[in-house]
Amino acid sequence: MSRKCLLWIFFLLGALCQNTQANPKNEITMLVVPRDAKTIQIAQDISRRYPVLIVSYQQTPEQVKLYAWNGDGWVDIPVEDYTNGVFFANRPHHTIIVEAENTPAEDLLVPDGTWCDSGNRLLSTEPHVLIHLLGRYFDFPFRIWRQFSMRHNEPFEKINPAFINTYWWHHYGEDIFAKRSLRDPEADMDKWLYLDITPPPPIEPVVVEEEPEPVPPAEIPAVKPVDLSANSPTKALAEAESSAKKDAAPETPDGVEDAEPAAEEVPTIEETAKEIIKEPIPEIAVDPFSATEIPAAEIVLPPAK
């Protein structure tokens, strides 16, 4: 096989590996970096290639000042808006907090589990460590490793000591090809920690109590009318009771004056109320638009002193 064919095969294999392994993360990652020029520059270089939200923090003895990069400039963020997660339009799924080795970040920068799922803490602002660990997280392909090495003037084997997504034909004929045998997959991994982000509590289902079925109203039995016709047994019984009362009443002998007249029966309150109800109520013509029915309010002023 000619050398030209071998070169074409290597070229196609390299393009295939780059296309299959350069899988940028589609989820938004928030980089929380200190207010350091080199650190912010590396974060902005990554944001041009991956969906990244950059937040810069500046710690003072009194408070923490936060700024967010909107693509054109820095915008102040109140600490309350950061902790509540209301300063962004689309929430990040992962957060990486970068801090200097001797200057830990405040705990308030750890996101809440209600608006961020997971996170890491990167314990260094050294450029080669920063590029290496962020490159591993975003899974840089070979071309991006190469770009960061040239742009930030860092040796390739220093920013990518594990030679991730790097194959022998990428450095064929170069001095770095011999350094592949010295690759270290565990380099700088002691500076990559996980954030303790508590997931939000599960939403308990709301139990809706069923309304009780309405109870149908009780049926009131109809009052049976009293039959008082001539041939009715009810009428005959009433006449018999009346006759018995007359026979039981004592007769007054002749020539004897009547005893004191019986006291006049006083009607009860119930009987009086029934009589009042029976009387017709006279209708009173009331004009709803008349103002004379309601007397005018009287203003009483206190006596003058």
Buried (B, 14 or more C-beta within 10 A) or exposed (E): EEEEEEEEEBEEEBEEBBEEEBEEBEEBBBBBBBBBEEBBEBBBBBBEEBBBBBBBBEBEEEEBBBBBBEEEEBEEBEBEBBBEBEBBEEBBBBBBBBBBEEEEBEEEBBBEBEBBBBBBBBBBBBBBBBBBBBBBBBBBBBEBBBBBBEEBEBEBBBBBBBBBBBBEBBBEEEEEEEBBEEBEEEBBEEBBEEBEBEEEEEEEEEEEEEEEEEEEEEEEEEEEEEEEEEEEEEBEEEEEEEEEEEEEEEEEEEEEEEEEEEEEEEEEEEEEEEEEEEEEEEEEEEEEEEEEEEEEEEEEEEEEE
